[in-house]
Amino acid sequence: MKTYNEIYLDARRKLRAMGITANDLEARLIVSHAAGKSREAYLASSRFYVTDSSIERAVNDMIERRRKGEPVAYLVGEWEFYGLPIVVDESVLIPRMDTEVLAEASIAQLKRRGWQTRVLDLCAGSGCIGLAIAANVPNCRVVLADISEHALSVCRQNMLKNSLSRQITAIEADATGIPPALLGRFDMIVSNPPYIPTRDIETLDPSVRDYEPLLALDGGPDGLYFIRAIASNWPTLLKPSGVLALECGIGQAAAVREIMEDNGFKDIKTHTDTGGVERVVVGTLK
């Protein structure tokens, strides 16, 4: 019979042998998930003996799936974004630190705008950006929009998990189409759209290429198909001096700036991620 800590150490050793850098974090996540415990409860019981043999079997099963390339976020069904627990599955992208730059820039803009703002999160996926905004701008109302019903189901789970259902609604909408007028007007539209050029999809890490949804990755021949559609079609829903904030890929910021300028945006600024990449472009409608 092993303790939780012994199962964790065994899992960490196996993950390290696979070359996984964050083996300590991943082992802890896997064991606590297999045990059905929160991180705090797992740490508190780490020296207890595990009497249920199914827990160690579940850990070994997840490690085998991890060996085949499946991201740990999908194994445990949850990831953290901007301090919030976010439910994830294979129908949505795993939230990334780069996207926190978009959330941070959007929150700062909205706080300057003051009382009773409305935000549309297009290509919402898990809803992580809109959720972060709602959690940090209490008087803001957010609409999460995605073309995938599966993604919208995840959005609704996250609204409930984070007690934000009063501030947020989720609707089906195609970011490349004409926006429904019934949505009303918004102070800001934010989006982390698909922006990987089609030819580059095959070069992605297998954990991304083989597991994360292609629908949320493929941005067309040059990666800018969705960005062009959003910048040209969706400003009709922005209030005067409304803001458009877009995440983009490496080397795309200059093209995104030009697209926004061509569609009537001014005061365009870029924000860099932790790697120094111009990751977010923000503009104000003239």
C-alpha positions in Angstrom: 0.0 0.0 0.0 1.3 3.4 -1.0 0.8 6.9 0.4 -0.5 9.7 -1.9 3.0 11.2 -1.8 4.6 7.9 -3.0 2.1 7.7 -5.9 3.0 11.3 -6.7 6.7 10.7 -6.6 6.3 7.6 -8.9 4.2 9.7 -11.3 6.7 12.5 -11.3 9.5 10.1 -12.1 7.6 8.6 -15.1 6.8 12.1 -16.4 10.4 13.3 -16.0 11.6 10.2 -18.0 9.2 11.3 -20.8 11.1 14.6 -20.9 8.2 16.6 -19.5 9.7 19.8 -18.0 6.8 20.6 -15.6 6.8 17.1 -14.3 6.3 18.2 -10.7 3.2 20.3 -11.5 1.7 17.7 -13.8 2.2 14.8 -11.4 0.5 16.8 -8.6 -2.4 17.7 -10.9 -2.8 14.1 -12.1 -2.8 12.5 -8.6 -5.1 15.1 -7.1 -7.5 14.6 -10.0 -7.4 10.8 -9.8 -8.1 11.1 -6.0 -11.0 13.5 -6.6 -9.3 16.0 -4.3 -8.7 19.8 -4.5 -5.0 20.8 -4.5 -5.3 21.9 -0.9 -7.0 18.6 0.2 -4.4 16.6 -1.7 -1.5 18.4 0.0 -3.1 17.9 3.4 -3.5 14.2 2.9 -0.2 13.5 1.1 1.1 11.3 3.8 -2.1 9.2 4.1 -2.2 5.7 2.8 -4.3 5.1 -0.3 -6.7 2.3 0.3 -8.5 2.5 -3.0 -6.4 0.8 -5.7 -8.4 2.4 -8.5 -6.7 5.7 -7.7 -3.3 4.4 -8.7 -4.7 2.7 -11.8 -6.3 6.0 -12.8 -3.0 7.8 -12.3 -1.2 5.2 -14.5 -3.8 5.5 -17.2 -3.5 9.3 -17.3 0.3 9.0 -17.5 0.0 6.6 -20.4 -2.3 9.1 -22.2 0.2 11.8 -21.4 3.0 9.7 -22.9 1.0 9.6 -26.1 0.9 13.4 -26.2 -2.5 14.3 -24.7 -2.2 17.6 -22.8 -2.5 17.4 -19.1 -5.3 20.1 -19.1 -7.5 17.6 -21.0 -6.5 14.8 -18.7 -7.7 16.7 -15.6 -10.5 18.7 -17.4 -9.5 22.0 -16.0 -6.9 24.8 -16.4 -6.2 28.1 -14.7 -6.6 31.4 -16.5 -6.2 34.9 -15.0 -6.7 33.3 -11.5 -9.9 31.5 -12.5 -10.5 27.7 -12.8 -11.5 27.0 -16.4 -13.2 23.8 -17.5 -11.7 22.5 -20.7 -12.2 19.6 -23.1 -11.2 18.7 -26.7 -13.9 21.1 -28.0 -12.0 24.2 -26.8 -8.4 25.5 -26.8 -6.5 25.2 -23.6 -6.1 28.8 -22.1 -2.6 30.1 -22.4 -0.5 32.8 -20.7 -0.2 34.7 -24.0 -4.0 35.2 -24.0 -3.8 36.8 -20.5 -2.2 39.8 -22.3 -5.5 40.2 -24.1 -7.5 39.9 -20.9 -5.2 42.4 -19.1 -5.4 45.0 -21.9 -9.2 44.7 -22.1 -9.7 44.9 -18.4 -7.6 48.1 -18.2 -9.5 49.7 -21.0 -12.9 48.9 -19.5 -11.9 50.1 -16.0 -11.2 53.5 -17.6 -14.6 53.6 -19.2 -16.4 53.3 -15.9 -20.0 52.3 -15.2 -22.1 49.7 -17.0 -20.1 48.5 -20.0 -20.9 45.7 -22.4 -18.4 43.4 -24.0 -18.6 40.8 -26.7 -16.1 37.9 -26.7 -16.0 36.5 -30.2 -14.7 33.0 -30.9 -15.0 32.6 -27.1 -14.0 28.9 -26.9 -13.9 28.1 -23.1 -15.0 31.7 -22.4 -11.8 32.4 -20.5 -11.3 36.0 -21.7 -14.9 37.0 -21.1 -14.9 35.3 -17.7 -11.7 37.1 -16.7 -13.3 40.4 -17.8 -16.5 39.8 -15.9 -14.7 38.7 -12.8 -12.5 41.9 -12.7 -14.9 44.5 -14.0 -18.0 44.0 -11.7 -20.3 46.3 -13.6 -19.6 44.8 -17.0 -22.0 42.6 -18.9 -20.4 40.0 -21.2 -21.7 38.0 -24.2 -19.7 34.9 -25.1 -20.2 34.0 -28.8 -18.9 30.9 -30.6 -20.0 28.9 -33.6 -19.5 25.6 -31.7 -22.3 24.3 -29.6 -19.8 22.1 -27.7 -17.7 25.2 -26.9 -20.8 27.0 -25.7 -21.6 24.1 -23.4 -18.1 24.5 -21.9 -18.7 28.3 -21.6 -21.9 27.7 -19.6 -20.1 25.3 -17.3 -17.5 27.9 -16.6 -20.1 30.6 -16.0 -21.6 28.4 -13.3 -18.2 27.3 -11.9 -17.1 30.9 -11.4 -20.5 32.2 -10.2 -20.6 34.7 -13.1 -24.0 33.6 -14.7 -25.6 36.9 -13.7 -23.0 38.9 -15.7 -22.6 36.6 -18.7 -24.7 35.1 -21.5 -23.5 32.7 -24.2 -24.9 32.6 -27.7 -24.1 30.9 -31.0 -22.6 33.2 -33.7 -20.3 32.9 -36.7 -17.5 35.4 -36.4 -17.0 35.3 -40.2 -20.6 36.3 -40.9 -22.9 39.3 -40.6 -23.5 40.0 -36.9 -27.1 39.6 -35.6 -28.5 43.1 -34.9 -30.4 41.8 -31.9 -27.2 41.5 -30.0 -27.3 45.2 -29.4 -24.3 47.6 -29.0 -21.0 47.0 -27.2 -18.3 49.1 -25.7 -15.7 46.5 -26.6 -15.3 43.5 -28.8 -12.5 41.1 -27.8 -11.4 38.0 -29.7 -8.7 35.3 -29.8 -9.7 34.0 -33.2 -8.0 31.2 -35.2 -4.8 32.7 -36.6 -2.5 29.9 -37.5 -1.9 29.8 -41.3 -3.3 26.6 -42.7 0.2 25.5 -44.0 1.6 25.8 -40.5 -0.9 23.5 -38.8 1.2 20.4 -39.6 4.3 22.0 -38.0 2.6 22.5 -34.6 3.6 20.5 -31.6 1.7 17.1 -31.6 0.0 18.0 -28.3 -1.7 20.9 -30.1 -2.1 19.6 -33.6 -3.5 16.2 -32.6 -5.6 17.1 -29.6 -6.8 20.8 -29.7 -9.7 21.7 -32.1 -8.7 22.5 -35.6 -11.7 24.8 -35.8 -10.0 27.1 -33.2 -6.6 27.0 -34.8 -6.8 27.3 -38.6 -6.9 31.0 -39.6 -6.9 30.4 -43.4 -4.0 30.7 -45.9 -2.3 33.6 -44.2 -3.8 33.2 -40.8 -5.8 36.5 -41.0 -9.1 35.2 -42.4 -11.1 35.6 -39.2 -9.3 38.8 -38.2 -10.3 40.5 -41.5 -13.9 39.3 -41.1 -14.2 40.5 -37.5 -12.6 43.9 -38.3 -14.9 44.5 -41.3 -18.2 43.1 -40.2 -18.5 43.4 -36.4 -17.7 47.1 -35.8 -21.4 47.8 -36.7 -22.1 46.6 -33.1 -19.7 48.9 -31.5 -20.8 52.1 -29.8 -19.1 55.4 -30.8 -15.5 55.2 -29.8 -15.9 51.4 -29.1 -12.8 49.3 -28.8 -11.7 46.2 -30.8 -9.0 44.0 -29.1 -7.5 41.1 -31.1 -5.0 38.4 -30.3 -2.7 37.5 -33.2 0.3 35.3 -34.0 4.0 35.9 -34.3 4.8 38.4 -37.0 1.1 39.3 -37.7 0.7 42.5 -35.6 1.7 44.9 -38.4 -0.9 43.3 -40.8 -3.5 43.4 -38.1 -2.9 47.0 -37.5 -3.3 47.7 -41.2 -6.5 45.8 -41.3 -7.9 47.7 -38.4 -6.9 51.1 -39.9 -8.6 50.1 -43.2 -11.8 49.5 -41.3 -12.0 52.8 -39.4 -10.0 52.2 -36.2 -7.6 54.8 -34.7 -5.2 55.0 -31.7 -4.1 51.5 -32.5 -1.7 50.0 -29.9 0.1 46.7 -29.6 0.8 44.7 -26.4 3.7 42.2 -26.1 3.6 38.9 -24.4 6.2 37.5 -21.9 8.3 36.4 -24.9 8.4 39.9 -26.4 6.0 39.0 -29.2 3.5 41.6 -30.3 0.5 39.5 -29.3 -2.5 41.9 -28.9 -3.6 44.8 -31.1 -6.2 47.2 -29.7 -7.9 50.1 -31.6 -10.7 52.6 -31.1 -13.5 53.1 -33.7 -13.3 56.5 -35.3 
